[in-house]
Amino acid sequence: MPSFAIDLEAIRADTPGVANCIHLNNAGAALMPRTVVDAMIAHINLEAQTGGYEAASLQAEGVANVYASVARLIGAAADEVALLENATLAWNMAFYGLRFRQGDRILTSQSEYGANFVAFLRTAERTGAKIEIAPSDDDGAIDPDALASMVDETVKLIAVSHMPTNGGLINPVEAIGRVARKNRIPFLLDACQTVGQMPIDVAAIGCDALSATGRKFLRGPRGTGFLYVRRGFMDTIEPPMPDHFAAKWLAADRYELRGDARRFETWENNYAAILGLGAAVDYAIAIGLEPIRDRAFALADRLRAGLRSLDGVTIYDLGARPGAIVTWAADGVESAAIKASLAEQRINISVSQPTSTMIDATTRALPPLVRMSPHYYNTEDEIDRTLDATAAALGRR
């Protein structure tokens, strides 16, 4: 397999966890590089020695640099970025900042994530808005032409996941963005599984808001995420629960929201985690998102090819060019049992439950799926050892 300009030896030396396990659960939470851990520990020690407020003051420039780094990662401006505790909160801040009325329509994808769909359902229950699923093309991705045919003046939001949690499908977000822009419809993109796995350019995509997490393919700490809000869209949505950081309290009867995306934040923050997120972003940028994508995709291809050689294994990934999430199931063997068997050999994988993508699972009659998600720091040998362990777990050597 080509190296794709990745210095694998150096990257693995930067990743202490590779000595302990084969980690193929990067769609859940990736192994952090040493620079992320060091940034967090350094700030915790600073808090311990100087006090929390004082440490934050001393690190004000470092925290400001995180906004700039995230902006660079996705092709945005720093004032279009809010740092939040997780991707769900980031997505909710954008979604619940919109206003819906009876008869308004929300267009989404068959593979939309459970947390997002619960928000749709709650809004429909409260307002009378309608949720509609955009048709898929022959490869399982959203069909942009079919999406465009659904649009009229009642469509108030297009909200989709770039890549679902239950497979390697990559939706054609740039084509979706063109539909949204042409019809002046807000476009909210959940990029939880793609930020850190591949290049992201919000201007090329044409989304008005984007949410993402730090802990997955970006290799940052848990409890971190961010929200991008396009500057021209900022005044279209209001933060659902602003505090006196998100808004200036001007008088007893008056306040004014901040003019930047930090109106979606609150005053209190985990600065150690934020600095860890910044270190993760800088690490990914230094390697390059194109080489990261190319290697991660190639490792996933190797994994799929090996799985296809095993009797009774069905791969459920959709899309013309699937990414680095591989989902499958085996005849007669529960996915949870496969996960447990591999865990005994210190191989980390996951199980994607039908409830995480209920519409897709119902439509395709999906069982609980084994989910393996390699990343660029994994090796070909780790993929092959995982395939051998899988064959043994299935009794199909």
Summary of the structure (lengths in Angstrom):
residues: 397
radius of gyration: 21.4
end to end distance: 24.2
largest distance: 73.7
contacts: 1398
relative contact order: 0.17
helix: 45%
strand: 17%
